Amino acid sequence: MGLKKIDIYIITHFIKNLLFALLCFVIIFILVDLFENLDKFIDSNIGLGLVLTYYLYFIPEIVKLITPISMLLATLFTAGSMTNFNELTAVKNAGVSLFRFMLPFLYVGIIVTGFSMYFNNWLVPEANKNKFSIERNYLGKHKNVTGLNRLYFQDSQNQVILIEQFNENELTANRVSIILFDPANPTILKRRVDADTMKWESLKNNAPEWVLYNAIERELETSNATIKSFEQVQADNLAGINKLNLNPKTIVKKQLKPDEMNYSEINDFIDNQVKSGQNVDRIRVDFYSKISFPFSNLIVIIFGISISTGSRKRKGLAMQFGISILVSFVYLGFVKISQTFGYNGDINPMLTAWLANIAFAGFGGVNLYLRNY
């Protein structure tokens, strides 16, 4: 079915309203966040360049969050204005069904949904990694995120590395312990190395490696434990321990939040958690939510058209804006409530992620039918 003039007319106005809504919401979102965090920027002595970089990395996350709201607002503006100016009445009198009238909106909705799945999966996590890095290292946020502090790594079969805190900008691990067990009997501790700092750096233009500062090596397998002290020593020069397989990239992956991971990374994380016997209901809800959220861009179109075309009363821009905000808050509230049950294991994680979409699609479809047929 080819596009007709009315389709191009609707799509053009819909895209204009969508871009306008996105721009307005991004500006509002940034201004609100800036006023909220301005004191933190000042207290942390962050320069203007870093603040601009922070919000540059923040924009993809904002776009991800506000796209459904913008889609709803664009639907209300477009369909509502056509209703107010009797254009929808003329379309219906010409024998065009409401479903046929909806097709241009749905075309755009499908494209935006497909783009959002790519955008939310690849671009947003990469931007969030940089944004959270600035927050962790300059604003003191997310200090309690698992993996940032008190890291544990099984570096090899009989060697464990403990890190109290890691700075990904400086590639520096603080308060590090390397513990070596007897491969024949893992209950026997053979050797332990403790260091105030361990840095990933290149020495004499060689490949980067771990360098330990203020380190103490203890040999514990003999009755008389021996102790060696090092002001600075390369990890590879410690003959008593295994070669370190750990690298900064592995450490950074350990501290990622769901918002910093794409689908495959979250799926791998879930598999690792399952193998270690951990409860994965919460992360599974987040995983399925990342998949279901882009489809809300399509569902709000059905919901918006059911509101804007089902009433004969004319609604101004302020009323339509208010409706879109109200519906968005109800939707997000529904999502948060259902997620709580999903996190606790009371509802299946996949059902939890899709419950809000199913409910709003059902309500929008029923409302559309009752008001227009």
KATAGI-V835684 format. One record per pair of residues at least 4 apart in sequence whose C-alpha atoms are under 8 Angstrom apart, sorted by the first residue. I is the first residue (numbers start at 1). J is the second residue. If there is no record, write none. Layout:
BEGIN
((I,J) (I,J))
END
This chain:
BEGIN
((3,7) (3,8) (4,8) (5,9) (6,10) (7,11) (7,103) (7,104) (8,12) (8,104) (9,13) (10,14) (10,78) (10,104) (10,105) (11,15) (11,104) (11,105) (11,108) (12,16) (13,17) (13,78) (14,18) (14,74) (14,75) (14,78) (14,105) (15,19) (15,74) (16,20) (17,21) (17,73) (17,74) (17,77) (17,78) (18,22) (18,70) (18,71) (18,73) (18,74) (19,23) (20,24) (21,25) (21,70) (21,73) (21,74) (22,26) (22,63) (22,66) (22,67) (22,70) (23,27) (24,28) (25,29) (25,66) (25,70) (26,30) (26,59) (26,62) (26,63) (26,66) (27,31) (28,32) (29,33) (29,62) (30,34) (30,55) (31,35) (32,36) (33,37) (34,38) (37,41) (38,42) (39,43) (40,44) (40,139) (41,45) (41,46) (41,51) (41,139) (42,46) (44,138) (44,139) (46,50) (46,51) (46,138) (47,51) (48,52) (49,53) (50,54) (51,55) (52,56) (53,57) (54,58) (54,130) (54,131) (54,134) (55,59) (55,131) (56,60) (57,61) (57,127) (57,128) (57,130) (57,131) (58,62) (58,127) (58,128) (58,131) (59,63) (60,64) (60,123) (60,124) (60,127) (61,65) (61,124) (61,127) (61,128) (62,66) (63,67) (64,116) (64,119) (64,120) (64,124) (65,69) (66,70) (67,71) (67,297) (68,72) (68,294) (68,296) (68,297) (68,300) (69,73) (69,324) (69,325) (69,328) (70,74) (71,75) (71,109) (71,297) (71,300) (71,301) (72,76) (72,297) (72,300) (72,301) (72,303) (72,304) (72,324) (73,77) (73,304) (73,320) (73,321) (73,324) (74,78) (75,79) (75,80) (75,105) (75,301) (75,304) (75,305) (76,80) (76,81) (76,304) (76,305) (76,307) (76,308) (76,320) (76,324) (77,81) (77,317) (77,320) (78,82) (79,83) (79,88) (79,305) (79,308) (79,309) (80,84) (80,308) (80,309) (80,314) (80,315) (80,320) (81,85) (82,86) (82,87) (82,88) (83,87) (83,88) (83,89) (83,308) (83,309) (83,314) (84,314) (84,315) (86,90) (87,91) (88,92) (89,93) (90,94) (91,95) (91,96) (91,101) (92,96) (92,97) (92,98) (96,100) (96,101) (97,101) (98,102) (98,372) (99,103) (102,106) (102,305) (103,107) (104,108) (105,109) (105,301) (106,110) (106,298) (106,301) (107,111) (108,112) (109,113) (109,297) (109,298) (109,301) (110,114) (110,298) (111,115) (112,116) (112,297) (113,117) (113,294) (113,295) (113,296) (113,297) (113,298) (114,118) (114,294) (115,119) (116,120) (116,294) (117,121) (117,291) (117,294) (118,122) (118,123) (119,123) (119,124) (120,124) (120,125) (120,290) (120,294) (121,125) (121,261) (121,262) (121,263) (121,290) (122,126) (122,262) (123,127) (124,128) (124,259) (124,260) (125,129) (125,259) (125,260) (125,261) (125,262) (126,130) (126,260) (126,261) (127,131) (127,260) (128,132) (128,259) (128,260) (129,133) (129,256) (129,260) (130,134) (131,135) (132,136) (132,142) (133,137) (133,168) (133,169) (134,138) (134,139) (135,139) (135,140) (135,141) (135,142) (136,140) (136,141) (136,142) (136,143) (137,141) (137,167) (137,169) (143,148) (143,149) (144,148) (144,149) (145,149) (145,255) (145,257) (146,255) (147,151) (147,251) (147,254) (147,255) (147,256) (148,165) (148,166) (148,254) (148,255) (149,163) (149,164) (149,165) (149,166) (150,162) (150,163) (150,164) (150,165) (151,162) (151,163) (151,164) (151,165) (152,160) (152,161) (152,162) (152,163) (153,160) (153,161) (153,162) (154,158) (154,159) (154,160) (154,161) (155,159) (155,160) (155,161) (155,244) (155,245) (155,246) (156,160) (156,242) (156,245) (157,183) (158,180) (158,181) (158,182) (158,183) (158,186) (159,178) (159,179) (159,180) (159,181) (159,242) (160,178) (160,179) (160,180) (161,176) (161,177) (161,178) (161,179) (162,176) (162,177) (162,178) (163,173) (163,174) (163,175) (163,176) (163,177) (164,173) (164,174) (164,175) (164,176) (165,173) (165,174) (165,175) (166,171) (166,172) (166,173) (166,174) (166,251) (167,171) (167,172) (167,173) (168,172) (168,248) (168,252) (171,199) (171,200) (171,248) (172,197) (172,198) (172,199) (172,200) (173,197) (173,198) (173,199) (174,195) (174,196) (174,197) (174,198) (175,194) (175,195) (175,196) (175,197) (175,198) (176,194) (176,195) (176,196) (176,197) (176,198) (177,192) (177,193) (177,194) (177,195) (178,192) (178,193) (178,194) (179,189) (179,190) (179,191) (179,192) (179,193) (180,189) (180,190) (180,191) (180,192) (180,241) (180,242) (181,185) (181,186) (181,187) (181,188) (181,189) (181,190) (181,191) (182,186) (182,187) (182,188) (182,189) (182,190) (188,221) (189,220) (189,221) (190,219) (190,220) (190,221) (191,217) (191,218) (191,219) (191,220) (191,221) (191,240) (191,241) (192,217) (192,218) (192,219) (192,220) (193,215) (193,216) (193,217) (193,218) (194,215) (194,216) (194,217) (195,212) (195,213) (195,214) (195,215) (195,216) (196,212) (196,213) (196,214) (196,215) (197,212) (197,213) (197,214) (198,210) (198,211) (198,212) (198,213) (199,209) (199,210) (199,211) (199,212) (200,208) (200,209) (200,210) (200,211) (200,247) (200,248) (201,208) (201,209) (201,210) (201,211) (202,206) (202,207) (202,208) (202,209) (203,207) (203,208) (209,234) (209,235) (210,234) (210,235) (210,236) (211,232) (211,233) (211,234) (211,235) (212,232) (212,233) (212,234) (212,235) (213,230) (213,231) (213,232) (213,233) (214,229) (214,230) (214,231) (214,232) (215,229) (215,230) (215,231) (215,232) (215,233) (216,227) (216,228) (216,229) (216,230) (217,227) (217,228) (217,229) (218,225) (218,226) (218,227) (218,228) (219,225) (219,226) (219,227) (220,224) (220,225) (220,226) (221,225) (233,237) (233,238) (234,238) (235,243) (235,244) (236,243) (236,244) (246,250) (246,251) (247,251) (248,252) (249,253) (250,254) (251,255) (252,256) (256,260) (256,261) (257,261) (258,262) (258,266) (258,283) (258,286) (258,287) (261,265) (261,266) (262,266) (263,267) (263,287) (263,290) (264,268) (265,269) (266,270) (266,283) (266,287) (267,271) (267,287) (268,272) (269,273) (270,274) (270,280) (270,283) (270,284) (271,275) (272,276) (273,277) (273,278) (273,279) (273,280) (274,278) (274,279) (274,280) (280,284) (281,285) (281,342) (281,343) (281,344) (281,345) (281,349) (282,286) (282,342) (282,343) (282,344) (282,349) (283,287) (284,288) (284,349) (284,350) (285,289) (285,339) (285,342) (285,343) (285,349) (285,350) (285,352) (285,353) (286,290) (286,353) (287,291) (288,292) (288,349) (288,350) (288,353) (288,354) (289,293) (289,350) (289,353) (289,354) (290,294) (291,295) (292,296) (292,353) (292,354) (292,357) (293,297) (294,298) (295,299) (295,357) (296,300) (296,357) (297,301) (298,302) (299,303) (299,357) (299,360) (299,361) (300,304) (300,360) (300,361) (301,305) (302,306) (302,361) (302,364) (302,365) (302,368) (303,307) (303,360) (303,361) (303,363) (303,364) (303,365) (303,368) (304,308) (304,364) (305,309) (305,310) (305,368) (306,310) (306,364) (306,365) (306,367) (306,368) (306,369) (306,371) (307,311) (307,367) (307,368) (309,372) (310,368) (310,371) (310,372) (311,371) (315,319) (315,320) (316,320) (317,321) (318,322) (319,323) (320,324) (321,325) (322,326) (323,327) (324,328) (325,329) (326,330) (327,331) (328,332) (329,333) (330,334) (331,335) (331,356) (331,360) (332,336) (333,337) (334,338) (334,356) (335,339) (335,353) (335,355) (335,356) (336,340) (337,341) (338,342) (338,352) (338,353) (338,355) (338,356) (339,343) (339,352) (339,353) (340,344) (341,345) (341,346) (341,347) (341,352) (342,346) (342,347) (342,348) (342,349) (342,352) (343,349) (345,349) (347,351) (347,352) (348,352) (349,353) (350,354) (351,355) (352,356) (354,358) (355,359) (356,360) (357,361) (358,362) (359,363) (360,364) (361,365) (362,366) (363,367) (364,368) (365,369) (366,370) (367,371) (368,372) (369,373))
END
